[in-house]
Amino acid sequence: MSGAAIGDAARLWLYALSGIWLLAVLDQILAARAAGGMEAGTLGRPWRAALRALFKERRRLRGSDGLLCRFCPTLLLVLAAALTALAADPPAAPGSLVAVAGLYVLVGVLDFALGWAAGSGYALLGAGRALALLLAVLAPLLLALGGVSVANAELGLAGQTGHPLALTQPLGAVCFTLSAMILSGWGPVRGPRGTDLAGGIELALTGVPLLIWRLARYLLLLATALLTAGLYFAAGPWLPAGGLLGAALLLALSHRLPLLEPRAFLSRAWLVLLPLAVINLGWALLLGAGPGAG
Amino acid sequence: MGMTPRQRLFRSAFSQLRVFPVLGWGGRELWQRLLGVAGINPCQSPDDCDLFVLAGEIPSQWSRRLSTLLESAAQPCSVLWLRPAWQCESPAGLPIKHTVSPSRIEALRAATLADELLEHDDEERPRPQFERAPTEAPVTGGTSLVLGPHFPYLPSGLQLELRLDGERVLSCEGVHNAFPLTPLVGADPVKIGPGNLPALKILLGQKSSISALESARWYSHLSWMADFLMLAGFAGAASQLRPLRRLPDRMAFRRILTRVEPRLKAMCRGVGRISPGTVQRLDLRGPVARASGVAVDSRQEDSAYRSLGFEPVLESDGDAWARWSVRARECLQSLDLIARARQCPASVPEAPRGAFRHQSSVFVAPTTALYPLLETRLGGNEWSAALLFIASLDLCPQEAALQ
C-alpha cells in the first residue's frame, strides 16, 4: 500500500470519527431541547455514553442466537464504513451504484437478523418492522439510483459532472434521501428500535456491541448525506462539508418531524414514494433521450 | 483517599443513570418524583439499565420474577428501593443497595447512586444465569407474547397474554393483575396513590373537601398525561408536565397542550372507540364513560358541586383522543373548582377514574369494569394503537386489587 493511500485512508477515518462525534453531540442537543432544555454537560454526553458502554458487560439473553447477536453490530459497522468510503471517495469503477444499493439492502437485512436473533417478542416485532420498511423503501431507492445512472449514462458513482442532478431530478433526490435515511435507522417513522417496543431489535445488545451498533447508525446517516450531496448536489471539493451539513439537517428533521406509525408509513411509501420514484425515472429517461443526449 | 483514574472514568460514565422502574403499592407517585432528579433517565428495558428502582411496597409474590429480571440485567447494575411512607417489609430476596424514604427522593444525587454502582462493580459476582424465559413461543395462528407486568409507561402490575400476527394484535387471551387481592378494610388508603385518597376517605365515611377531591383529580390526570405522552414519544412535554402536578399553572399547562395536541390528535383519533352502549352494558364510569358521551359523574348528585355550577365534561367520539380531551378539560375544570370551593365539604367518592362504590358489600373500583374491554377490544389493533388504547383507559391495577 502506497503512502498516499494510507494517508487517504487515515483522512477518511478521521473524517468519519469526527462526523460520528458531531452527529452524536447534535443528537444529544436536539434530544435535550425536546426534553425541556439543555443541562450542563450535554455536549460531553456522547463520550460518557461511550464510556458507559465500555464498562457495561456484554450479556446474552436466553434463547438468543449468540453468534448473530455478536456479529450483527460488527457487520453493520463494516457496511457503514464501506458506504462512507464509497460516498466520500467515489471510485471510478463501474457498478459502484449497484454496490451502494446492495449495501443498503444488507443494512435492512441485518436489522431483521438482529431482531430475529434476540429471542424476545419485542425484538421479533422490531424485526418484522425492519423487513416491512426494507420492502417499502427498496423499490424507491433502486429507482432513484436508476435515475442517477440514466443521467450519468453509467453505473458508477464518479460519473457525475456539470450541473447538480437535484435540479433535473428533484423527486429522485427526495426518494433516495428518504429511503436511505429510513434504512439507516433514522427518519419520521416508528422503526425497529421504536420506544413502543421497549428497545425493539436493540434489546439483545448491551455493552460494547451496543456501542458499535449505535456508532454504525451515525455513520450510516453520514454516508447517506454524503451520497445525497455527491449524487444530487455535485458537491465536488465541498463534499466532506456538504456531507456533514446534510447529515446534521437529516438528524434535525428526524427529531422535528412527527413519527409515523409503521403501517401509515408503508401505505405512504407504496402510494406516494414509489409513484414519485417511477415518475422521476421516466423523466430521467425522457431527458436522456432528448436532443443533445448521448 | 483520592479516586483512581478508573474510578473517575467510571463515575463520569455513570453520571447519567439509566433507570428501570418496578412500581408496587404507591410506587407510581414515588417514581414520578424520582424522574425530576437530575441525571435520572428512564430506561425501557431492564436488560440495559444501571439502576433497578423498586418503588413503593413490592408484593412478596413478585420476588421470584424480579430476581430473574435482575439476574439477566447487564452489570454493573444496582438496586434502589424507594420506600413508601408507611411501614412495610423490604422486598424479599432482592439485593437492595440503597433505600430511600419519600422525604429524601428530591435530595438524591445521580453521582451518589453511581458510587453505589462502583462498589458493586468491584465485587466478585457470579455470571448471569439467563433464567429468563423467552417471551414468545410460536403457536398456530400467530405469535403469543406476554405484555407486562412491568412494561414502561403502561400500568404496573397489568399483564396481558396477546396473540399477534406481525404487528397486528389478533386477540387478548388473558388479563392478569399481578397485585395480590387485598381487603379494603384495614388497607392503608395511601397505598393506591394520592389521586385516589380523598375519594377513598369519603367511601370509608371520613371527611374530605371539594378542594382535596379536585386537587387529587388534577394530580392524577397530570400523572396519567405525562405517562401517556412518554408512551406516544413526547418525552420533552412529559417532563415539563410532571412538575405542574404539585405547582398548578394553567398557562403552562395550556402551552404544553397547544404544542403537542395536533400531533397527538393525529395519533389517537379513532383508536379504541367505545360506544355508549358498551359503556352502559359494562357499567363503565369516569372519564372513559364521559368520553363516549355518557354523563356518568356522581358529582352531579352533590349539592355542594351543584351550587358551584358543576357540569360533567363530555366528549362524544369515545376514542383515545376523546379520553385525552376529557381529562385535559377536567384538569382545567378542577383548577376552577379548587379556586371557588375553598374548604367546602364533598360527599361523593368520585375518584379521578370514576366513582368508588360498594356492590353487595364488596368494593368495586372503576378499573375492574374496564378489564373486559381489554379482552374484547384489543384484537384487530396494530401494536402501537393497542398500546395507546391500553394507556388511554388509565387502568390502576392497585385499586382493582382492593376488595
Interface residues (C-beta under 8 A of the other chain):
Chain A: R33 A34 A35 G36 E39 G41 R45 W47 R48 A49 L51 R52 L54 F55 K56 E57 R58 R59 R60 L61 R62 G63 G119 S120 G121 Y122 L124 L125 G128 R129 A132 R190 G194 T195 D196 L197 A198 G199 L203 L205 T206 G207 L210 P258 L259 E261 P262 R263
Chain B: L9 F10 S12 A13 F14 S15 Q16 A38 Q44 S45 D47 D48 D50 S72 A73 A74 Q75 P76 D121 P128 F130 E131 R132 A133 P134 T135 E136 T143 L145 V146 F151 P152 L164 G166 E167 M230 L231 G233 A235 G236 S239 Q240 R263 A266 M267 E382 W383 S384 A385 L387
